[in-house]
Amino acid sequence: MGKVKKGQPCSVNGCGKPASRSISPSHEGVLLRLGLRVSRAGRRIYLCDEHYKMFKKAHKKEERLEKWRMMG
Ligand SMILES: [Zn+2]
């Protein structure tokens, strides 16, 4: 997770708000499962506050499920 240069737009299709965070493209699946399509221009996915919040919530949930699977 990193901070983002000013002027970088959110990578979610149809959003275009200024991005405040970037995530690794390996997390693209989390966004897809949320129904969000991203245009990957570079090596990072850029997210605005709103989409980052959505991502974080879903990612946490999936991480938890992953842990359960590993324990089981
Ligand atoms: Zn956005």
N, CA, C, O and the ligand as a Tripos MOL2 file, in Angstrom:
@<TRIPOS>MOLECULE
protein
  289   287    73     0     0
PROTEIN
NO_CHARGES

@<TRIPOS>ATOM
      1 N           0.8490   -1.1880    0.0000 N.3       1 MET1
      2 CA          0.0000    0.0000    0.0000 C.3       1 MET1
      3 C           0.8840    1.2360    0.0000 C.2       1 MET1
      4 O           1.8670    1.3180    0.7360 O.2       1 MET1
      5 N           0.5230    2.1720   -0.8190 N.am      2 GLY2
      6 CA          1.3610    3.3620   -0.8580 C.3       2 GLY2
      7 C           0.5530    4.6090   -1.0780 C.2       2 GLY2
      8 O          -0.6190    4.5690   -1.4520 O.2       2 GLY2
      9 N           1.2070    5.7110   -0.8380 N.am      3 LYS3
     10 CA          0.5670    6.9850   -1.1470 C.3       3 LYS3
     11 C           0.7220    7.2660   -2.6300 C.2       3 LYS3
     12 O           1.5800    6.6970   -3.3050 O.2       3 LYS3
     13 N          -0.1010    8.1280   -3.1060 N.am      4 VAL4
     14 CA         -0.1750    8.3360   -4.5490 C.3       4 VAL4
     15 C           0.1020    9.7960   -4.8720 C.2       4 VAL4
     16 O          -0.2920   10.7100   -4.1480 O.2       4 VAL4
     17 N           0.7950    9.9750   -5.9890 N.am      5 LYS5
     18 CA          1.0540   11.3400   -6.4560 C.3       5 LYS5
     19 C          -0.2520   12.0490   -6.7620 C.2       5 LYS5
     20 O          -1.2390   11.4150   -7.1340 O.2       5 LYS5
     21 N          -0.2560   13.3310   -6.6090 N.am      6 LYS6
     22 CA         -1.4650   14.1000   -6.9180 C.3       6 LYS6
     23 C          -1.7610   14.0430   -8.4120 C.2       6 LYS6
     24 O          -0.8480   14.0370   -9.2370 O.2       6 LYS6
     25 N          -3.0370   14.0000   -8.7440 N.am      7 GLY7
     26 CA         -3.4040   14.0150  -10.1520 C.3       7 GLY7
     27 C          -3.6260   12.6430  -10.7380 C.2       7 GLY7
     28 O          -4.1000   12.5070  -11.8660 O.2       7 GLY7
     29 N          -3.2790   11.6170   -9.9670 N.am      8 GLN8
     30 CA         -3.4960   10.2540  -10.4520 C.3       8 GLN8
     31 C          -4.9650    9.8790  -10.2730 C.2       8 GLN8
     32 O          -5.4700    9.9060   -9.1510 O.2       8 GLN8
     33 N          -5.6620    9.5280  -11.3610 N.am      9 PRO9
     34 CA         -7.0740    9.1870  -11.2000 C.3       9 PRO9
     35 C          -7.2720    7.7520  -10.7240 C.2       9 PRO9
     36 O          -6.4190    6.8880  -10.9300 O.2       9 PRO9
     37 N          -8.4020    7.5180  -10.0900 N.am     10 CYS10
     38 CA         -8.8020    6.1850   -9.6480 C.3      10 CYS10
     39 C          -8.8760    5.2490  -10.8580 C.2      10 CYS10
     40 O          -9.3670    5.6290  -11.9210 O.2      10 CYS10
     41 N          -8.3840    4.0290  -10.6800 N.am     11 SER11
     42 CA         -8.3220    3.0860  -11.8020 C.3      11 SER11
     43 C          -9.6370    2.3730  -12.0680 C.2      11 SER11
     44 O          -9.7650    1.6700  -13.0700 O.2      11 SER11
     45 N         -10.6160    2.5440  -11.1860 N.am     12 VAL12
     46 CA        -11.8980    1.8810  -11.3930 C.3      12 VAL12
     47 C         -12.6080    2.5170  -12.5780 C.2      12 VAL12
     48 O         -12.7520    3.7370  -12.6560 O.2      12 VAL12
     49 N         -13.0470    1.6690  -13.4970 N.am     13 ASN13
     50 CA        -13.7380    2.1600  -14.6850 C.3      13 ASN13
     51 C         -14.9450    2.9920  -14.3120 C.2      13 ASN13
     52 O         -15.7650    2.5700  -13.4970 O.2      13 ASN13
     53 N         -15.0610    4.1550  -14.8930 N.am     14 GLY14
     54 CA        -16.2110    4.9960  -14.6710 C.3      14 GLY14
     55 C         -16.1130    5.8460  -13.4200 C.2      14 GLY14
     56 O         -17.0430    6.5960  -13.1200 O.2      14 GLY14
     57 N         -15.0180    5.7540  -12.6790 N.am     15 CYS15
     58 CA        -14.8840    6.5610  -11.4600 C.3      15 CYS15
     59 C         -14.1570    7.8580  -11.7950 C.2      15 CYS15
     60 O         -14.7790    8.9130  -11.9150 O.2      15 CYS15
     61 N         -12.8590    7.7740  -11.9410 N.am     16 GLY16
     62 CA        -12.0930    8.9280  -12.3600 C.3      16 GLY16
     63 C         -11.8340    9.9690  -11.2870 C.2      16 GLY16
     64 O         -11.2880   11.0350  -11.5720 O.2      16 GLY16
     65 N         -12.2290    9.6620  -10.0330 N.am     17 LYS17
     66 CA        -11.9100   10.5740   -8.9350 C.3      17 LYS17
     67 C         -10.4160   10.5180   -8.6550 C.2      17 LYS17
     68 O          -9.7420    9.5590   -9.0300 O.2      17 LYS17
     69 N          -9.9060   11.5420   -7.9980 N.am     18 PRO18
     70 CA         -8.4760   11.5060   -7.6830 C.3      18 PRO18
     71 C          -8.1680   10.3380   -6.7450 C.2      18 PRO18
     72 O          -8.8600   10.1290   -5.7490 O.2      18 PRO18
     73 N          -7.1310    9.5890   -7.0730 N.am     19 ALA19
     74 CA         -6.7540    8.4470   -6.2550 C.3      19 ALA19
     75 C          -5.9640    8.9030   -5.0420 C.2      19 ALA19
     76 O          -5.1900    9.8580   -5.1070 O.2      19 ALA19
     77 N          -6.1740    8.2000   -3.9260 N.am     20 SER20
     78 CA         -5.3870    8.5320   -2.7480 C.3      20 SER20
     79 C          -4.5250    7.3590   -2.3260 C.2      20 SER20
     80 O          -3.5990    7.5190   -1.5310 O.2      20 SER20
     81 N          -4.8240    6.1800   -2.8530 N.am     21 ARG21
     82 CA         -4.0410    4.9970   -2.4950 C.3      21 ARG21
     83 C          -3.7620    4.1700   -3.7230 C.2      21 ARG21
     84 O          -4.4790    4.2550   -4.7200 O.2      21 ARG21
     85 N          -2.7260    3.3750   -3.6490 N.am     22 SER22
     86 CA         -2.4860    2.4040   -4.7030 C.3      22 SER22
     87 C          -2.3360    1.0340   -4.0710 C.2      22 SER22
     88 O          -1.8390    0.8990   -2.9530 O.2      22 SER22
     89 N          -2.7740    0.0170   -4.8050 N.am     23 ILE23
     90 CA         -2.6350   -1.3470   -4.3300 C.3      23 ILE23
     91 C          -1.9510   -2.1770   -5.4080 C.2      23 ILE23
     92 O          -1.8500   -1.7660   -6.5640 O.2      23 ILE23
     93 N          -1.4910   -3.3390   -5.0080 N.am     24 SER24
     94 CA         -0.8140   -4.2110   -5.9570 C.3      24 SER24
     95 C          -1.8240   -4.8350   -6.9200 C.2      24 SER24
     96 O          -2.9420   -5.1600   -6.5200 O.2      24 SER24
     97 N          -1.4370   -5.0040   -8.1870 N.am     25 PRO25
     98 CA         -2.3500   -5.6330   -9.1480 C.3      25 PRO25
     99 C          -2.7580   -7.0420   -8.7380 C.2      25 PRO25
    100 O          -3.7480   -7.5640   -9.2510 O.2      25 PRO25
    101 N          -2.0270   -7.6630   -7.8330 N.am     26 SER26
    102 CA         -2.3940   -9.0090   -7.3950 C.3      26 SER26
    103 C          -3.7100   -8.9930   -6.6230 C.2      26 SER26
    104 O          -4.3150  -10.0400   -6.3950 O.2      26 SER26
    105 N          -4.1490   -7.8060   -6.2240 N.am     27 HIS27
    106 CA         -5.4180   -7.6840   -5.5030 C.3      27 HIS27
    107 C          -6.5910   -7.3710   -6.4320 C.2      27 HIS27
    108 O          -7.6990   -7.0880   -5.9750 O.2      27 HIS27
    109 N          -6.3390   -7.4250   -7.7090 N.am     28 GLU28
    110 CA         -7.3840   -7.0720   -8.6620 C.3      28 GLU28
    111 C          -8.6220   -7.9550   -8.4790 C.2      28 GLU28
    112 O          -9.7500   -7.4910   -8.6500 O.2      28 GLU28
    113 N          -8.4070   -9.2300   -8.1310 N.am     29 GLY29
    114 CA         -9.5170  -10.1600   -7.9570 C.3      29 GLY29
    115 C         -10.5090   -9.6920   -6.9070 C.2      29 GLY29
    116 O         -11.7150   -9.8880   -7.0540 O.2      29 GLY29
    117 N         -10.0040   -9.0730   -5.8460 N.am     30 VAL30
    118 CA        -10.8850   -8.5620   -4.7930 C.3      30 VAL30
    119 C         -11.8450   -7.5360   -5.3740 C.2      30 VAL30
    120 O         -13.0350   -7.5380   -5.0590 O.2      30 VAL30
    121 N         -11.3190   -6.6630   -6.2220 N.am     31 LEU31
    122 CA        -12.1480   -5.6250   -6.8380 C.3      31 LEU31
    123 C         -13.1390   -6.2370   -7.8130 C.2      31 LEU31
    124 O         -14.2910   -5.8090   -7.8930 O.2      31 LEU31
    125 N         -12.6870   -7.2330   -8.5500 N.am     32 LEU32
    126 CA        -13.5750   -7.8700   -9.5240 C.3      32 LEU32
    127 C         -14.7500   -8.5290   -8.8130 C.2      32 LEU32
    128 O         -15.8830   -8.4830   -9.2920 O.2      32 LEU32
    129 N         -14.4700   -9.1410   -7.6650 N.am     33 ARG33
    130 CA        -15.5480   -9.7770   -6.9140 C.3      33 ARG33
    131 C         -16.5170   -8.7540   -6.3400 C.2      33 ARG33
    132 O         -17.6520   -9.0930   -6.0070 O.2      33 ARG33
    133 N         -16.0800   -7.5150   -6.2240 N.am     34 LEU34
    134 CA        -16.9670   -6.4320   -5.7970 C.3      34 LEU34
    135 C         -17.7360   -5.8630   -6.9870 C.2      34 LEU34
    136 O         -18.5650   -4.9660   -6.8320 O.2      34 LEU34
    137 N         -17.4550   -6.3910   -8.1640 N.am     35 GLY35
    138 CA        -18.1190   -5.8950   -9.3620 C.3      35 GLY35
    139 C         -17.4570   -4.6570   -9.9320 C.2      35 GLY35
    140 O         -18.0530   -3.9350  -10.7320 O.2      35 GLY35
    141 N         -16.2270   -4.4140   -9.5200 N.am     36 LEU36
    142 CA        -15.5180   -3.2250  -10.0030 C.3      36 LEU36
    143 C         -14.4970   -3.6270  -11.0580 C.2      36 LEU36
    144 O         -13.6640   -4.5040  -10.8280 O.2      36 LEU36
    145 N         -14.5690   -2.9900  -12.1950 N.am     37 ARG37
    146 CA        -13.5860   -3.2400  -13.2400 C.3      37 ARG37
    147 C         -12.5280   -2.1510  -13.1670 C.2      37 ARG37
    148 O         -12.8330   -0.9720  -12.9910 O.2      37 ARG37
    149 N         -11.3040   -2.5650  -13.3050 N.am     38 VAL38
    150 CA        -10.2330   -1.5790  -13.2570 C.3      38 VAL38
    151 C          -9.4670   -1.5770  -14.5710 C.2      38 VAL38
    152 O          -9.2870   -2.6140  -15.2090 O.2      38 VAL38
    153 N          -9.0310   -0.4170  -14.9490 N.am     39 SER39
    154 CA         -8.1660   -0.3350  -16.1150 C.3      39 SER39
    155 C          -6.7490   -0.2640  -15.5910 C.2      39 SER39
    156 O          -6.3800    0.6670  -14.8750 O.2      39 SER39
    157 N          -5.9630   -1.2570  -15.9560 N.am     40 ARG40
    158 CA         -4.6110   -1.3080  -15.4310 C.3      40 ARG40
    159 C          -3.6560   -0.6660  -16.4070 C.2      40 ARG40
    160 O          -3.2520   -1.2620  -17.4050 O.2      40 ARG40
    161 N          -3.3090    0.5500  -16.0950 N.am     41 ALA41
    162 CA         -2.4120    1.2620  -16.9920 C.3      41 ALA41
    163 C          -0.9670    0.9780  -16.6140 C.2      41 ALA41
    164 O          -0.1060    0.8180  -17.4790 O.2      41 ALA41
    165 N          -0.7190    0.9200  -15.3460 N.am     42 GLY42
    166 CA          0.6580    0.7540  -14.8950 C.3      42 GLY42
    167 C           0.8420   -0.4980  -14.0700 C.2      42 GLY42
    168 O           0.1390   -1.4880  -14.2690 O.2      42 GLY42
    169 N           1.7650   -0.4620  -13.1620 N.am     43 ARG43
    170 CA          2.0630   -1.6410  -12.3670 C.3      43 ARG43
    171 C           1.3140   -1.6190  -11.0470 C.2      43 ARG43
    172 O           1.4520   -2.5310  -10.2320 O.2      43 ARG43
    173 N           0.5250   -0.5790  -10.8390 N.am     44 ARG44
    174 CA         -0.2630   -0.4790   -9.6170 C.3      44 ARG44
    175 C          -1.7100   -0.2190   -9.9860 C.2      44 ARG44
    176 O          -2.0130    0.2340  -11.0900 O.2      44 ARG44
    177 N          -2.5900   -0.5090   -9.0610 N.am     45 ILE45
    178 CA         -3.9900   -0.1160   -9.2170 C.3      45 ILE45
    179 C          -4.2240    1.0610   -8.2840 C.2      45 ILE45
    180 O          -3.9190    0.9890   -7.0940 O.2      45 ILE45
    181 N          -4.7650    2.1420   -8.8270 N.am     46 TYR46
    182 CA         -4.9800    3.3490   -8.0320 C.3      46 TYR46
    183 C          -6.4320    3.4440   -7.6150 C.2      46 TYR46
    184 O          -7.3400    3.2050   -8.4110 O.2      46 TYR46
    185 N          -6.6390    3.7990   -6.3520 N.am     47 LEU47
    186 CA         -7.9990    3.8700   -5.8390 C.3      47 LEU47
    187 C          -8.2630    5.1820   -5.1230 C.2      47 LEU47
    188 O          -7.4070    5.7000   -4.4050 O.2      47 LEU47
    189 N          -9.4730    5.7160   -5.3310 N.am     48 CYS48
    190 CA         -9.8980    6.8900   -4.5740 C.3      48 CYS48
    191 C         -10.3040    6.4310   -3.1580 C.2      48 CYS48
    192 O         -10.3500    5.2320   -2.8840 O.2      48 CYS48
    193 N         -10.5860    7.3550   -2.2960 N.am     49 ASP49
    194 CA        -10.9340    7.0370   -0.9100 C.3      49 ASP49
    195 C         -12.0670    6.0320   -0.8320 C.2      49 ASP49
    196 O         -12.0130    5.0490   -0.0940 O.2      49 ASP49
    197 N         -13.0960    6.3130   -1.6200 N.am     50 GLU50
    198 CA        -14.3100    5.5040   -1.5740 C.3      50 GLU50
    199 C         -14.0290    4.0530   -1.9800 C.2      50 GLU50
    200 O         -14.4260    3.1130   -1.2920 O.2      50 GLU50
    201 N         -13.3480    3.8960   -3.0930 N.am     51 HIS51
    202 CA        -13.0750    2.5540   -3.5870 C.3      51 HIS51
    203 C         -12.0370    1.8470   -2.7280 C.2      51 HIS51
    204 O         -12.0640    0.6230   -2.5980 O.2      51 HIS51
    205 N         -11.1300    2.6080   -2.1450 N.am     52 TYR52
    206 CA        -10.1510    1.9940   -1.2630 C.3      52 TYR52
    207 C         -10.8370    1.4210   -0.0250 C.2      52 TYR52
    208 O         -10.4860    0.3420    0.4520 O.2      52 TYR52
    209 N         -11.8140    2.1570    0.4840 N.am     53 LYS53
    210 CA        -12.5750    1.6840    1.6450 C.3      53 LYS53
    211 C         -13.2810    0.3760    1.3060 C.2      53 LYS53
    212 O         -13.2590   -0.5750    2.0870 O.2      53 LYS53
    213 N         -13.9080    0.3400    0.1310 N.am     54 MET54
    214 CA        -14.5950   -0.8680   -0.3100 C.3      54 MET54
    215 C         -13.6150   -2.0260   -0.4390 C.2      54 MET54
    216 O         -13.8940   -3.1530   -0.0300 O.2      54 MET54
    217 N         -12.4670   -1.7160   -1.0150 N.am     55 PHE55
    218 CA        -11.4510   -2.7390   -1.2040 C.3      55 PHE55
    219 C         -10.9710   -3.2880    0.1390 C.2      55 PHE55
    220 O         -10.8450   -4.4990    0.3260 O.2      55 PHE55
    221 N         -10.7080   -2.3760    1.0610 N.am     56 LYS56
    222 CA        -10.1360   -2.7610    2.3430 C.3      56 LYS56
    223 C         -11.0830   -3.6990    3.0950 C.2      56 LYS56
    224 O         -10.6750   -4.7030    3.6790 O.2      56 LYS56
    225 N         -12.3480   -3.3300    3.0550 N.am     57 LYS57
    226 CA        -13.3680   -4.1160    3.7420 C.3      57 LYS57
    227 C         -13.4410   -5.5310    3.1580 C.2      57 LYS57
    228 O         -13.4430   -6.5240    3.8850 O.2      57 LYS57
    229 N         -13.5000   -5.5900    1.8320 N.am     58 ALA58
    230 CA        -13.6220   -6.8870    1.1670 C.3      58 ALA58
    231 C         -12.3510   -7.7100    1.3520 C.2      58 ALA58
    232 O         -12.4060   -8.9290    1.5160 O.2      58 ALA58
    233 N         -11.2250   -7.0410    1.3230 N.am     59 HIS59
    234 CA         -9.9530   -7.7270    1.4430 C.3      59 HIS59
    235 C          -9.8100   -8.3500    2.8260 C.2      59 HIS59
    236 O          -9.3280   -9.4750    2.9640 O.2      59 HIS59
    237 N         -10.2260   -7.6220    3.8360 N.am     60 LYS60
    238 CA        -10.1730   -8.1160    5.2100 C.3      60 LYS60
    239 C         -11.0010   -9.3830    5.3380 C.2      60 LYS60
    240 O         -10.5750  -10.3800    5.9200 O.2      60 LYS60
    241 N         -12.1970   -9.3100    4.7740 N.am     61 LYS61
    242 CA        -13.1210  -10.4280    4.8420 C.3      61 LYS61
    243 C         -12.5070  -11.6530    4.1620 C.2      61 LYS61
    244 O         -12.5680  -12.7660    4.6840 O.2      61 LYS61
    245 N         -11.9280  -11.4290    3.0160 N.am     62 GLU62
    246 CA        -11.3680  -12.5490    2.2680 C.3      62 GLU62
    247 C         -10.1590  -13.1400    2.9690 C.2      62 GLU62
    248 O          -9.9230  -14.3470    2.9240 O.2      62 GLU62
    249 N          -9.3950  -12.2660    3.6210 N.am     63 GLU63
    250 CA         -8.2340  -12.7370    4.3510 C.3      63 GLU63
    251 C          -8.6620  -13.6690    5.4750 C.2      63 GLU63
    252 O          -8.0400  -14.6990    5.7340 O.2      63 GLU63
    253 N          -9.7440  -13.2720    6.1300 N.am     64 ARG64
    254 CA        -10.2670  -14.0690    7.2350 C.3      64 ARG64
    255 C         -10.7140  -15.4400    6.7270 C.2      64 ARG64
    256 O         -10.4340  -16.4700    7.3400 O.2      64 ARG64
    257 N         -11.4060  -15.4260    5.6050 N.am     65 LEU65
    258 CA        -11.8740  -16.6830    5.0350 C.3      65 LEU65
    259 C         -10.6880  -17.5640    4.6560 C.2      65 LEU65
    260 O         -10.7140  -18.7830    4.8270 O.2      65 LEU65
    261 N          -9.6580  -16.9210    4.1420 N.am     66 GLU66
    262 CA         -8.4550  -17.6400    3.7460 C.3      66 GLU66
    263 C          -7.8450  -18.3430    4.9500 C.2      66 GLU66
    264 O          -7.4290  -19.4980    4.8600 O.2      66 GLU66
    265 N          -7.7960  -17.6490    6.0590 N.am     67 LYS67
    266 CA         -7.2280  -18.2070    7.2820 C.3      67 LYS67
    267 C          -8.0080  -19.4390    7.7300 C.2      67 LYS67
    268 O          -7.4370  -20.4540    8.1280 O.2      67 LYS67
    269 N          -9.3230  -19.3160    7.6520 N.am     68 TRP68
    270 CA        -10.1660  -20.4530    8.0600 C.3      68 TRP68
    271 C          -9.8840  -21.6540    7.1800 C.2      68 TRP68
    272 O          -9.7870  -22.7860    7.6530 O.2      68 TRP68
    273 N          -9.7540  -21.3850    5.8950 N.am     69 ARG69
    274 CA         -9.4990  -22.4830    4.9640 C.3      69 ARG69
    275 C          -8.1710  -23.1730    5.3140 C.2      69 ARG69
    276 O          -8.0550  -24.3970    5.2440 O.2      69 ARG69
    277 N          -7.1930  -22.3740    5.6850 N.am     70 MET70
    278 CA         -5.8830  -22.9330    5.9770 C.3      70 MET70
    279 C          -5.9070  -23.7360    7.2650 C.2      70 MET70
    280 O          -5.2160  -24.7480    7.3850 O.2      70 MET70
    281 N          -6.7020  -23.2860    8.2300 N.am     71 MET71
    282 CA         -6.7820  -23.9900    9.5080 C.3      71 MET71
    283 C          -7.5300  -25.3080    9.3370 C.2      71 MET71
    284 O          -7.2000  -26.3210    9.9540 O.2      71 MET71
    285 N          -8.5540  -25.2590    8.4720 N.am     72 GLY72
    286 CA         -9.3710  -26.4370    8.2750 C.3      72 GLY72
    287 C          -8.5650  -27.4120    7.4150 C.2      72 GLY72
    288 O          -9.0450  -28.5020    7.1030 O.2      72 GLY72
    289 ZN        -12.7940    5.4110   -7.3800 Zn       73 ZN73
@<TRIPOS>BOND
     1     1     2 1
     2     2     3 1
     3     3     4 2
     4     3     5 am
     5     5     6 1
     6     6     7 1
     7     7     8 2
     8     7     9 am
     9     9    10 1
    10    10    11 1
    11    11    12 2
    12    11    13 am
    13    13    14 1
    14    14    15 1
    15    15    16 2
    16    15    17 am
    17    17    18 1
    18    18    19 1
    19    19    20 2
    20    19    21 am
    21    21    22 1
    22    22    23 1
    23    23    24 2
    24    23    25 am
    25    25    26 1
    26    26    27 1
    27    27    28 2
    28    27    29 am
    29    29    30 1
    30    30    31 1
    31    31    32 2
    32    31    33 am
    33    33    34 1
    34    34    35 1
    35    35    36 2
    36    35    37 am
    37    37    38 1
    38    38    39 1
    39    39    40 2
    40    39    41 am
    41    41    42 1
    42    42    43 1
    43    43    44 2
    44    43    45 am
    45    45    46 1
    46    46    47 1
    47    47    48 2
    48    47    49 am
    49    49    50 1
    50    50    51 1
    51    51    52 2
    52    51    53 am
    53    53    54 1
    54    54    55 1
    55    55    56 2
    56    55    57 am
    57    57    58 1
    58    58    59 1
    59    59    60 2
    60    59    61 am
    61    61    62 1
    62    62    63 1
    63    63    64 2
    64    63    65 am
    65    65    66 1
    66    66    67 1
    67    67    68 2
    68    67    69 am
    69    69    70 1
    70    70    71 1
    71    71    72 2
    72    71    73 am
    73    73    74 1
    74    74    75 1
    75    75    76 2
    76    75    77 am
    77    77    78 1
    78    78    79 1
    79    79    80 2
    80    79    81 am
    81    81    82 1
    82    82    83 1
    83    83    84 2
    84    83    85 am
    85    85    86 1
    86    86    87 1
    87    87    88 2
    88    87    89 am
    89    89    90 1
    90    90    91 1
    91    91    92 2
    92    91    93 am
    93    93    94 1
    94    94    95 1
    95    95    96 2
    96    95    97 am
    97    97    98 1
    98    98    99 1
    99    99   100 2
   100    99   101 am
   101   101   102 1
   102   102   103 1
   103   103   104 2
   104   103   105 am
   105   105   106 1
   106   106   107 1
   107   107   108 2
   108   107   109 am
   109   109   110 1
   110   110   111 1
   111   111   112 2
   112   111   113 am
   113   113   114 1
   114   114   115 1
   115   115   116 2
   116   115   117 am
   117   117   118 1
   118   118   119 1
   119   119   120 2
   120   119   121 am
   121   121   122 1
   122   122   123 1
   123   123   124 2
   124   123   125 am
   125   125   126 1
   126   126   127 1
   127   127   128 2
   128   127   129 am
   129   129   130 1
   130   130   131 1
   131   131   132 2
   132   131   133 am
   133   133   134 1
   134   134   135 1
   135   135   136 2
   136   135   137 am
   137   137   138 1
   138   138   139 1
   139   139   140 2
   140   139   141 am
   141   141   142 1
   142   142   143 1
   143   143   144 2
   144   143   145 am
   145   145   146 1
   146   146   147 1
   147   147   148 2
   148   147   149 am
   149   149   150 1
   150   150   151 1
   151   151   152 2
   152   151   153 am
   153   153   154 1
   154   154   155 1
   155   155   156 2
   156   155   157 am
   157   157   158 1
   158   158   159 1
   159   159   160 2
   160   159   161 am
   161   161   162 1
   162   162   163 1
   163   163   164 2
   164   163   165 am
   165   165   166 1
   166   166   167 1
   167   167   168 2
   168   167   169 am
   169   169   170 1
   170   170   171 1
   171   171   172 2
   172   171   173 am
   173   173   174 1
   174   174   175 1
   175   175   176 2
   176   175   177 am
   177   177   178 1
   178   178   179 1
   179   179   180 2
   180   179   181 am
   181   181   182 1
   182   182   183 1
   183   183   184 2
   184   183   185 am
   185   185   186 1
   186   186   187 1
   187   187   188 2
   188   187   189 am
   189   189   190 1
   190   190   191 1
   191   191   192 2
   192   191   193 am
   193   193   194 1
   194   194   195 1
   195   195   196 2
   196   195   197 am
   197   197   198 1
   198   198   199 1
   199   199   200 2
   200   199   201 am
   201   201   202 1
   202   202   203 1
   203   203   204 2
   204   203   205 am
   205   205   206 1
   206   206   207 1
   207   207   208 2
   208   207   209 am
   209   209   210 1
   210   210   211 1
   211   211   212 2
   212   211   213 am
   213   213   214 1
   214   214   215 1
   215   215   216 2
   216   215   217 am
   217   217   218 1
   218   218   219 1
   219   219   220 2
   220   219   221 am
   221   221   222 1
   222   222   223 1
   223   223   224 2
   224   223   225 am
   225   225   226 1
   226   226   227 1
   227   227   228 2
   228   227   229 am
   229   229   230 1
   230   230   231 1
   231   231   232 2
   232   231   233 am
   233   233   234 1
   234   234   235 1
   235   235   236 2
   236   235   237 am
   237   237   238 1
   238   238   239 1
   239   239   240 2
   240   239   241 am
   241   241   242 1
   242   242   243 1
   243   243   244 2
   244   243   245 am
   245   245   246 1
   246   246   247 1
   247   247   248 2
   248   247   249 am
   249   249   250 1
   250   250   251 1
   251   251   252 2
   252   251   253 am
   253   253   254 1
   254   254   255 1
   255   255   256 2
   256   255   257 am
   257   257   258 1
   258   258   259 1
   259   259   260 2
   260   259   261 am
   261   261   262 1
   262   262   263 1
   263   263   264 2
   264   263   265 am
   265   265   266 1
   266   266   267 1
   267   267   268 2
   268   267   269 am
   269   269   270 1
   270   270   271 1
   271   271   272 2
   272   271   273 am
   273   273   274 1
   274   274   275 1
   275   275   276 2
   276   275   277 am
   277   277   278 1
   278   278   279 1
   279   279   280 2
   280   279   281 am
   281   281   282 1
   282   282   283 1
   283   283   284 2
   284   283   285 am
   285   285   286 1
   286   286   287 1
   287   287   288 2
@<TRIPOS>SUBSTRUCTURE
     1 MET1         2 RESIDUE 1 A MET
     2 GLY2         6 RESIDUE 1 A GLY
     3 LYS3        10 RESIDUE 1 A LYS
     4 VAL4        14 RESIDUE 1 A VAL
     5 LYS5        18 RESIDUE 1 A LYS
     6 LYS6        22 RESIDUE 1 A LYS
     7 GLY7        26 RESIDUE 1 A GLY
     8 GLN8        30 RESIDUE 1 A GLN
     9 PRO9        34 RESIDUE 1 A PRO
    10 CYS10       38 RESIDUE 1 A CYS
    11 SER11       42 RESIDUE 1 A SER
    12 VAL12       46 RESIDUE 1 A VAL
    13 ASN13       50 RESIDUE 1 A ASN
    14 GLY14       54 RESIDUE 1 A GLY
    15 CYS15       58 RESIDUE 1 A CYS
    16 GLY16       62 RESIDUE 1 A GLY
    17 LYS17       66 RESIDUE 1 A LYS
    18 PRO18       70 RESIDUE 1 A PRO
    19 ALA19       74 RESIDUE 1 A ALA
    20 SER20       78 RESIDUE 1 A SER
    21 ARG21       82 RESIDUE 1 A ARG
    22 SER22       86 RESIDUE 1 A SER
    23 ILE23       90 RESIDUE 1 A ILE
    24 SER24       94 RESIDUE 1 A SER
    25 PRO25       98 RESIDUE 1 A PRO
    26 SER26      102 RESIDUE 1 A SER
    27 HIS27      106 RESIDUE 1 A HIS
    28 GLU28      110 RESIDUE 1 A GLU
    29 GLY29      114 RESIDUE 1 A GLY
    30 VAL30      118 RESIDUE 1 A VAL
    31 LEU31      122 RESIDUE 1 A LEU
    32 LEU32      126 RESIDUE 1 A LEU
    33 ARG33      130 RESIDUE 1 A ARG
    34 LEU34      134 RESIDUE 1 A LEU
    35 GLY35      138 RESIDUE 1 A GLY
    36 LEU36      142 RESIDUE 1 A LEU
    37 ARG37      146 RESIDUE 1 A ARG
    38 VAL38      150 RESIDUE 1 A VAL
    39 SER39      154 RESIDUE 1 A SER
    40 ARG40      158 RESIDUE 1 A ARG
    41 ALA41      162 RESIDUE 1 A ALA
    42 GLY42      166 RESIDUE 1 A GLY
    43 ARG43      170 RESIDUE 1 A ARG
    44 ARG44      174 RESIDUE 1 A ARG
    45 ILE45      178 RESIDUE 1 A ILE
    46 TYR46      182 RESIDUE 1 A TYR
    47 LEU47      186 RESIDUE 1 A LEU
    48 CYS48      190 RESIDUE 1 A CYS
    49 ASP49      194 RESIDUE 1 A ASP
    50 GLU50      198 RESIDUE 1 A GLU
    51 HIS51      202 RESIDUE 1 A HIS
    52 TYR52      206 RESIDUE 1 A TYR
    53 LYS53      210 RESIDUE 1 A LYS
    54 MET54      214 RESIDUE 1 A MET
    55 PHE55      218 RESIDUE 1 A PHE
    56 LYS56      222 RESIDUE 1 A LYS
    57 LYS57      226 RESIDUE 1 A LYS
    58 ALA58      230 RESIDUE 1 A ALA
    59 HIS59      234 RESIDUE 1 A HIS
    60 LYS60      238 RESIDUE 1 A LYS
    61 LYS61      242 RESIDUE 1 A LYS
    62 GLU62      246 RESIDUE 1 A GLU
    63 GLU63      250 RESIDUE 1 A GLU
    64 ARG64      254 RESIDUE 1 A ARG
    65 LEU65      258 RESIDUE 1 A LEU
    66 GLU66      262 RESIDUE 1 A GLU
    67 LYS67      266 RESIDUE 1 A LYS
    68 TRP68      270 RESIDUE 1 A TRP
    69 ARG69      274 RESIDUE 1 A ARG
    70 MET70      278 RESIDUE 1 A MET
    71 MET71      282 RESIDUE 1 A MET
    72 GLY72      286 RESIDUE 1 A GLY
    73 ZN73       289 GROUP 0 **** ****
